[in-house]
Amino acid sequence: MKRIHFSTLFGGFALAALLTSCAVKRPNVLRYVDPNIGTAHSRWFFYTPAAVPHGMAKLAPSTNGHYGNNQGWEAVGYDTRHNSIEGFVHFHEWQVGGVSFMPATGELKVKPGDLDKPGSGYRSKFDRKNQVAEPGYYRVLLDDYGITAELTATKHVGFHRYTFPKNDQSRIILDLGNVQGESGEVRKSEVRMIDDTHFEGFVTTYPKYVKTYDPNGQVSMYIWGEVSKSPRSVGSFTDAGVQAQSKSATGKGAGLFLEYTTNTNEAIELKVGLSYTSIANAKANLEAEAARLSFEKARKQAQDTWQTELGKLAVEGNETNKVKFYTGLFHALLGRGIANDVNGSYPRHDGTIGQLPRDKKGNFSYNFYNTDAIWGGYWNLTQLWALSYPERYNDFVQTQLAIYKERGWFGDGIANSNFVSGVGTNFVGLAIAGAYQAGIRDYDTNLAYEAIRANELSGRNRPVGSGKLDVEAFVKRGYVPYLDADKTDSTGSHFSASHTLEYSFSAFAAAQLAKSMGKQADYGQFAKLSNGWQLLYEPKDKLVRPKKADGSFIDKFDPYEPWRGFQEGNAVQYTFFVPQNPRALIDKLGNDEFNNRLDGIFTTAQKNGFGGGKEIDAFAGIKSIYNHGNQPNLHISWLFNFSGKPWLTQKWTRAICDEFYGVEPIHGYGYGQDEDQGQLGSWYVIASLGLFDVKGFTDLRPIIQLGSPAFDQATIRLGDGKKLQIEAKNNSAQNVYVQSATFNGKALQNCWLYRDELMQGGKLTFVMGSQPNTNWGIQTPPPSAQ
């Protein structure tokens, strides 16, 4: 019989954590979060357990972070298939990484060494049975040294506790001047002891995507910290070598090593204040949040915060599904960390320091974020934010408006105010329009409209990092012409078809916003542009196909071929990218053809796990007919609601939840596929509640489509404090089909609701069964083009 560690059953949590959870009255949802899920081939920012929601301090072990990231987006940092740790890194964001600490004993080594060469550096082997990862806390035994390392954090401060064995050669290595994850080239670095127990430093980096998309920018990270015990001696190192008696280092490779004589089980603690603006602000952040905070109190505070934020959504039912749910919610709330300090300072692209405004009560009006692109985020993240975390949605909008005011353009992906969106498009306007239509309007709405209009129509002097370099071609022709060369410019794009579809969708969002704000002329222009996708629809094959500037379709067309006309997908996948008007697409294909084709796609895709099968790669599935591991078609399982067969939406959304998503390090989000700062986790959360909107709330009056809730009960604390209960009677793994539904006691005949009705709260009840009820939900299909 195979032995199963008790901790394995609960996602790597210690027995003590489980017993503690039983002692409190409210359910401890933390025990359902397993940060180790999906850690094979995961992104730099993915695995950061020692953090608080949207914090700046995101501490995590690194197994290969110093290897860097040549293309800027590759998996690097922590991988479940690696068996040694090279350090514990403080900064983890999209294109942001740096500042690694590592405890050690024995012979001095100042390089981390190679994964495949034990003993080649200061890295240490570890056994995952001696690793604990929880929201807000991390612990591991470093086998080579007999040191237990623990991590926790506040918003701006990282905490370390290293418990040493008895040793005359114990040390702590502070490595600031080397590449970490997506950091790119280290341009300059300094670190110094300023007295016996305090240190300060910084590192300035040049990430790959900054170099490519915003070449005059850079990313700087600052620290000010304290250590609980004065070192016996201090040495320094740089790329030039080691200085045994030196308390400072300057230049590439800069670092310090603090030497100690330790007794058995002696703990040495560090607090590290972080900032993107200055050492002084790093110190201010530490003093504000952690001056009198012990490690244990910081851990409790962090985990109480996670309990509160995760607990806004309470679900009951299948235990495995609860692990998927809360781990997905954890990743959704972890991504997109704040870049502002406690005093409201934040980094600007030009090297100056911005200042957040205050409201009438003297509080800062918003947080300024570092953020990955919102590409696809309107099908997961923004819907989750709008449901229960509207302050996060507001932060995102305000961040983008601050960027617009400084730069004159939206930036999509942002790293310290630098443009780092590598997808070449820009859905910020659509995301902001969705916020407005969802009633999130605590910002300058006129400025927002001005910025959205420019984003959708203007290409003049447009910087490459703001994307949509081909938008003027789209406005002129109604579609983006195909370019053979792998580029995008004012005349067209190599990704012309996917850009046309995307710009049509975002034009729809702008049209609805224009109508809301009484801008009728703009509404007419945007509404016309929203139909641009029809110019690429090829009726013979019934597929969207790239078209050249002369109006002819490209030749040698392979509908399964990615990258030729379609970014990160192919024609079979992208043909369904008409979320703004599903009925128009259904009419072009014919209702039966639409349903049969889409149902057949999912039948085939299911054999491959709805993605790339067991291939461990971010782009596994890119040639498939459906790929849940990437953004372009995350909405299409919900389109049956529009085509008269809602039971197929119920069937396939539940199947994706059950089969694409796993609870293992390798099978978590597909197999090593691209989670993108909480997007796939958010999709699971929303879909498993049975709620979704293919338009990302961009309608004039947004709607919610209904699916197959995976939980017997769900209680959702809505953004305004009201509560929504969702009950699924007779729910089971087999009973995935809705037989009937009521909302606040009134029978529902349709598979959708207006969102404003749902957000009033109350009780949504489904009765589930094992066979489709083909008469339910079909009376009136969801509105397509409002």
N, C-alpha and C positions, 0 to 999 in steps of 0.2 A: 504494500500500500504506500502510495506517495505521501511523504510528510508535507504538511502545509503549515508554515509559520502562522501563528495567530495574527501577527501584524500584517501578513499578506492579505488576509480576508478584509482588513479595514484600511487598505491603501497605504500600508507602511506606517500606520500609527502605532505607537506604543500602547501596551495594555493600560498603563496609567491614564492615558488620554481618554480611553473608552470609559474607564471607571469614573473619571471626573465628570464625563458627559452625563452619566446616569444620575449623578448627585444633584444636578440642577433641574429646576422645574421645566424650563422651556427646552425644547429639543435642541441638542447640540448639533447643528448642521455641519460643523467643521469636520466631523468624523466621516462625512460623505465626500469630502474633497480629497482627491489623491493627485497632488501635483506631479507625480511620476508618470501619470497617464500621458501617452503620446510623446515621450522623450527620446524616441529613436528618430534621428534626422530632424531634430527640432530647431527652430530658429533661435537666434541669439537672445531675443527678448522673451522667449516662451517660458523658460524654467527659472522662476525667481520667487521661491516660496517665502523668503524672509523679507516681506514687504507688506505695506498696507494698501488698500484700494487707491488707485491713481497716485501712488507715492512717487517721489523722486528717488528715494533710497530703495533700490531693488537688489538685495544681496542674494547671491547664489554661488554654488560651487561651479567651477569651470574645469572641464576635462581637456578641452583643446582650444580655448579662446585665443591663446597666443599665436596660433597658426594663422589667424586673420581670415580675410574673406575677400578673395580676389575679385569676384563679380559683384560684391556688395550685398547680396541677398541670400547667400547659401547658408545651409545649416551649419552652425558652429556654436560652441559654448559648452553645452552639457549634452551628452549622448548616453543613453542607457546601455549601449553596447561597449562603452569604454570602462575600464576598471581602475583608473587612477585619476586623482584630482590634483590640479596644478595651482590652485589658488581659489580665493573667494573674492568675487568682483562686485563692486558697488553700483556701477551705472550700467543699466540694461534698457536701452530703448532702440527704436528703429534708427540705425546709423549712429548710434551713440553707445560707446563702451569704454570703460577704463577704470583704473585704480584697483589693483589686486593685492590682497594680503594673504600670507601663508605662514603658518607656524611650522617649525621643524626642529629636529635635534641632530646632533652629530656633526659630521664634516660640513663645512660651509659650502653651499652651492647658491649661486645667484641667478641661474637660468632654470626655467621650469622643466626643461628636458623634453624628450620625445615620447609619445605614447607607446611606441613599440620598443623602447629601450629603457627598461627599468633601471633606476639608479643613475640615469644620465643627467638628472637635474633634481630640483627640490620637490618635484611632484611625489605623491605618495599613493600606493595602492590602497583600495578600500573594498569592503564587502557590503553589499546592499542590505544584508540582514542587520547591519549595524548603522543604518541610515534611517532617519526620521524626517519626513517632509510634510509640513502642515501649513495652512495659511498663516503667515506671520512668523514662522519658526522653522529652523533647519538644524539638524544635528547629524554628525558623522564621526566615526572613529577612523583616524588616519593610521593604517596598519603599520606603515614603515616607521612611524615615530611613537606609536602608543599615545597619541594626542587625540582628545575628543574636542572637536570644533563645533561651536554653536553660534547661530546667527539669528538676529531679529532686527526690527526697524521701527522707527516712527516715519512720518512723511519725509523728513529731510535728514535723518540721522540713522546711520548703520551701527549696530551693536555686534561685537564679537566677544565670545568667551571661549578661551582655549585652556583646557585642563591638561597639564603636562605630567609626565612621569618624573621620577627623580633623575636629574641629569645635569651635568656641569656644562653641557653645550646645547642649551635650549635657546631658541631665537624666534623672533617674529620678523618676517620679511615684508617690507612695504614697497611694492613694485608699481611705480606710477608711469614710467617712461617707455613702456612697451605696448605694442598692439594688443588690443583686447576685442575679440569678436568683430563687429562691424565698424570698429573705430577708424579703420584706414590708417594711413601714415601718421606717425607721431612727429609733429613739427617741433615742439619744444616741451620741456618738462622741468620742474624743479620740486625738490622736497627737502625739508630740513627739520631738525629738532630745534624748538625755540626755547625749551628749558628741559628739565629732567624728564617730564612726563607729557609734554605737549608737542605736537608736530603740525606742520602745514605744508601745502604744496598745490601744484596744479599740473595738468597735462592738456596740451592743445593738439587736436587731431584734424586730419583732412580726409573724411570718409569718402568712399568711392562715389556715392551718389551726390555728395556735395561737389566733388571734383567734376562730375559729369554734368550736373544740372544747375549748379549755382557756384561756379568755380571761384568766385571771390570770397566765398564764405569759409568758415571753419567752425569747429566745435571745441569749446574749452570746458573743462571740469575742474572744480576747486574743492579742496578739503581743508578742514581744520579739526584736529582731534586730540584725544587724550588717552593715555594708557594707565592702567591702575597701579603699575609697579615700575619704578625707575629701573632702566636697564643697567646692567653691570658695565657695558660699553656699547658704543654705537659705531658702525661702519657704514660706508656708502659704496655704491657701484653705478657705473654707466656703461655704455657700449665700449668705452675705452679701457675698462677694467675695474678692479676693486681697490678701495682705500680703507685699510683696517681701522684706523682711528680718524673718522671723519663724520661730522654730524649734518652734512648737507651734500646734495648732488644736483647737478644742473646738466641738461642736455638729454639727448635720446638715450633711452635705457636707464634713466635715473631711478634710483631706489635706495632705501636704507635697510640695514639689518640691526635689530635690537637684540643684544646678547644677554642671556640670563642664566643663573644657576637656580634650578627649580627643585622643589621637594615633591614627593609622591602626591599626586592629585592636587597639585597647586594650580589654581585658576588665575589667569591674567585676562583682564577685560579691556576692551577698547571701545570708545565711542567716536564716531567719525561724522562730523557735520559736512554736508554736501551742498554745493551750489554750482550753478552755471554762470554766475556773474562775477564773483570775487571771493578771495579768501576771507575777507571781512564778513561777507554775508554767510559763508559757510560757518564761521564762528557764531554769528548771530543766530543762525538756524539751530545750532547745537545748544546754545544757551537758552533759547526760547523753548525748545522741546525736550531737552534731555539733561539739563544741568544737575538736577536732583533725581534723576530717574535711574533706577537699578536695572540690570539686565532682566530680572524676573518680572519687574513691574512693566518694563517695555514690552516684554513678550505678552503679558496678560492684556495690556492695553491694545496691542496689535490684534490679538485674537478676539478680544471683545468687539473691536471695530469690524472685523470680518464677520463675526456672529451677527451683528446688527445689520450689516449691508446684505449679506447672503440671506439672512432671515426675513427680508422683505418679501421673499417668495418662498412659501412653505408648501411642500408637496408630500403626499402620502401614497404609498403603493409599493410596487416592485423595488426591492433593495438595490439591485444592479442599476436600474434606471435612475434611482436617486443619486448614485455615485456619478453617473454620466451628467445628470442635471446640475448638481452642485459644483462639479469640477468644471463644467462648461461655463457656469455663472462666475466661478472664481477667475477663469481666464478672461472673461468679458470685463470684469471689474479691475483686473490687474493691468491690462494694457492701457496705453496712452497716459504716461505719467506727467505730473506737473513739472513745469520748468521755472516757476516763480518761487521766490524766497518768502520767508515769513513777513518781511517788510514790503512785499509787493514788487520787488525788483524782478525783472526777467530779461533774458538776453535778446538783443536785436541783431539783425543780420549785419548791420554796418559796424558792429563792435561796441556800440553804445549800450546803455542799460535803459530799458523801458520801465515804466511804472504803472502798475494796475490802478484803475480808478477805485474810489470808495463810494459806497452807497450812503444814503441819508443817515444810517446808523453808525457809519464809520467803518463798516466791514468792506473788505474787497469785493467788488462786484462779480468777479469770476476768477477761475484759475486759468493760467496760460499753459497749454499742453505742448509736449512733444508727441507727435502722432504719425503712425503709418498712414498711407493713403486710405481714403474712405471708399475706394473701389469695391463695390459689392456690399459695403457696410449698411446700406439702406435695406438689405434683406436679412438683417440680423441685429447688428449693434444698435442702430438708431431706433429700431422698433422696441428693443429692450429698454434703452434709455427713456424713450417716450412713455413707456408703460409705468416704470417704477423709479427711474433715476433721471428725472428731467433736468436736475442741476448739472449732470454730466453733459447732457445734450447742449445746455446753455453754455457751458464752458467751451465745448467744441466750437459752437457758432461764434462766440466772442473771440476765441483765439484766432479764427480765420478772419474775422473782421479787423482785428488788430494787425494781422499780417497784410491785409488789403490796404489799410491806412498807411502802413510803412512802405510797402512794396508796389502798390498799385494793382496787385493781382492776388487772387487766391493762390495758395500753394499746395493744396492737397496734402501730401506728406511733408512734415515739418520736423527739422532737427535744429533746435536753437534758432528759430526764425529763418533757417535756410530751406530752400526748396529741395525736397528729396523724393519726389514722386517719379518712380521709374516706369509707370504704366503708360505715360504719355497722354493720358486723358485727365479729366478733372471733374469729379462729381460733387465738389463742395457745394456748388449752387443748388443742386438737387437736394442734398442733405439739409441745407438751410431752409429751402422751400418746404421740405417735409416737417421741419421743426415749426415753422410758421403755421402750417395747416393743422398741426397737432396742438396748437395753442401755446407753444413755447415762444414767447415774443419779448423777453426781457433784455432787449438790445435795440439798437437804432435800426428800425425796420426799413426806413428809407435808404439808409446807407447799405443795408443788406440787399435791397432790390437793385440799387445802382451797381453793386459789385456782381450780383448774379447776372444782370443784363450784359455787363461787359464780358463776363466769363463765357456767356453763350454766343455772343455776336462779334467780339472784337479780337482781331489778330495782330493789329499794328503794334510794332515794338514789343511784342509779347515775348517774355523770356522763356527759354526752353523748359525751365523747371516748373512753370505753371501749367504745362501740358497744352493740349488742344491747339498745337501750332497750325493745324489744318482747318481750323474752325471757319476761316473766311471762305475757303473752298466749299465747305458744307453750306454756308449761308448763301453763297452765290449759286450753287447748282442744286442744292437740296440733298446732295450726297457727297461723300468724299471720294475723289478719284483714286484708283489704285496706282501705286508706283512700284515698279519692279525692284528698285533699289531699296535696301532695308533702311528706310528713313521716313521721317515725317516733316513736312514743311508747308508753306502756304499754298502749295499746288495740290497736295494730296498726301497719302500715306501708304506704306506697305501694309498697314493694318486697316485699310480703308473701309472694309465692310463692317468690322466690329465697331470702328469709330462712328460710322454712319448710324448704326443701331443705338449706340450709346448717346450720341448727340441728339438723336430723335427723342429718346427717353428724357434727357435732361431739358430739352426744349419744351416738352410737355409739362414738366414741373414748373418751368419758368412761365408758361402760358397760364397755368392755374393760379400761380402767384400774382401775375399781372391782372388777371380777372378779379382776384380777391382785393387788390389794391386799387381797382378802378382804372387801370391803364389799358384801355380797350384797344388802341392801335397796336401796342406791343403784343397784346393777347393774340390778335389776328396773325401777326408775323410768326410768333412762336408756335401757334397751333398748326400753321402750315408746315413749319419745319419739323414738327413732331411726326409728320407722315413721310418724312424722307426715306425711311426704311423701305417703303413700297417701291421706290425707284430701283432697288436692288433685288426685288423679288423676281425670281425667274420662274414663270408659270409652268414650263415644261417639266422641270425636275422638282418644282415646288420647294425650292430652296432659296435662301438669300445667297447671292453670288457677287463677288467683287466686280466693279465696273470701271472701265478706263475713262479718261477725260473725254474721249470722243463718243461716249455713250454705249460702247460695245462691252459685252461681258468678257472677262478674261478667258483665255483658252487653256487647254490642258488642266481642266478643273477637276480636282479630287475633293469631294465633300468631306472626307475624313482627314485631310491634310491640315495640320495646324501651322500657324505662323505665316501662311501666305494669304493675306487679306484679313486674318483673324488673330487677335492676340490671345495667347494662352487657351486656345480652343480651336474649333473647326466649324464648318458650315452646318453640319448636322446639329451641333450644340447651339450655335448662335442663331439659327433660323427662328428659334422660339424666344429670342430676346426682343419681344414687343410687349413688355409689361404694361405700357401706357394704354394699350388698346388691344387686349387679347381677342375681342370679338372680330376685329378686322382681320387678324391673322387666321382665325378659325374660318371666317368666310372665304378667304383666299384658298385655303387648303380644302375646304369642305368639312362639314362637321364630322362625318364618319372617318374620313381620311385623317383628320386631326387626331381624333381619339384613338384610332387604331395605330397610327404611327407612334404617338406618344406612349401609349400603353406598351407597344412593342419595344420601344426604346428602354423602358424600365424593366421589362421582362428580361431583355438581353443584359442590361447593366447590372441586374441583381446577381448574375452569374459571376460578375467580376467585383462584387462588393460595392457596387455603385461608384466605382472609381477606377483605380489602376491595379486592382487585384492586390496581391501581396508584394508588389514591387515597392521598395522603399525609396521614394523620390518625390520631390515637390511637384514635379510635372508628370508623375505617373497618372495615366488616364487622359492625357491631353489629346490623344488620338481616338479615344473612346467616343461612343455616341452620347454618353452622359458621364459627367465627372463631378461628383459632389466635393471633391477635394480642391476645387478651385471656384472662383467667383461667378463666371459668366452664366451658369444655368442653375443657380441655387433656388430660383423661383418656380421652375417649370413643373415640379410635382404638384403645385397648387393650381395649375391652369385648368385642370379638369372641372374645377368649380365653375369656370366660365363656359365650359363646353357641354354642360348638361349631364356630366357623370361625376358628381362629387364623391361618390364612393371610391373612385379610383384615386382621388387625392387622399382620401382616408387610408386606403390600402398602401400607397407608395410612400407617403410621408412617414407612416408608422414603420414600414419596412426599412427605410433609410435610417431612422432612429435606432432600430434594433440591430442593424447589420453593418452599416458604415461605421457607426460609433462603437468603440470598445472601451474596456476598462483595464487595458494592459499598457505597459510602456511602449511596445511596438504597435499594437493595434489599439490606437486611441482615436485619432481623427484620420480614418483610413489607415494606411500603413506609411507612416512618415510623410504625410502630405502637409500642405501649407496652411497652418492655422491662422496666421495673420492677425495677431493681437486680439484674439477673442472672437473672431467672426464665426468660425465653425462651432465653437462652444455656444455662442449666442443663438445660432440657428437651432441647435438642439433644444435649448431652453424654450424658445418661442414655439417651435413646432410641437414639442412634447406637451405644451399647454393646449395645443389645438388652435392656435391663433397665428395669423400671418396676413401680411398685405403685400402683394406682388409689386405695388407701386410705391412702397416706402412712404405712405401717408402723403403723397404729393397731390392727391385729388383735392378739388375745391372743398369737398366734404369727404374726408377719408373714410375708408371702410376697413373692416376686418373680415377676412375669409376664415371659415371654420374648417378644422380638420379632425384628426383623431387624437384626443387627449390620451397621453400614455399613463396618467396617474388617476387613481381612484378619487383623490381629492386634491385641490390646490387652492390656497388662499393667498391672494396677491394684494400687497399693500400698494395701491396706486399712487402716482406721483403727488396727488393733492391730498393724500391721507385716507381717502375712501378705500373700501375693501371690495374686491371681486372674488367670489368663490366659484370654482369650477368643479363640478361633480360629474364623474363618469360611472354610472351604474352598470353593473354586470361587466365591468372592464376586466380584460385579461389579455394575454399574449395572442389569443385566437380571436377574441371579440374586439376587432379593430374597426367595425363598421357602425356608423351612427344609425340607430333605428328611429329615434325621435329626439327632439331637443326643446327645452323651454328656457326663457330668460325672464327671471323674476315672476315666474308662474305663468307666463304667457307662451303659448305654443309657437315655436319657430317653424315656418314652412320653407325658409330659405337657408342656404349655406353661408350666409354672411350677415353682418350687422354694420350699421354706421358706427364708427369708432366713438363718436361723442356719446352715443347711447351706452355703449359698453363701459366707458370711463365714468359713468355715473355710479358704477358699482352695483352690487347685488349678487344674484346667484344665477349662474349659467349651468344648466343641467343637461347632460347627454344620457341617453339610454343606448347601450352598446350591444352588438350581437356579432355572431360569427359569419353571417351572410349579409351581403349588401341589401339595404332597403332602397331599391331603385326609384321609389316614389318620393323619398324625402330629399328636400333641399333643392328641388328643381323648379319650383313654381316660378320664381323670378331670378334669373342669374344675376351675379354681381354686375353693377354698372361698369362698362368698359371705358369709353371716352366720355367724361363728364363735360 
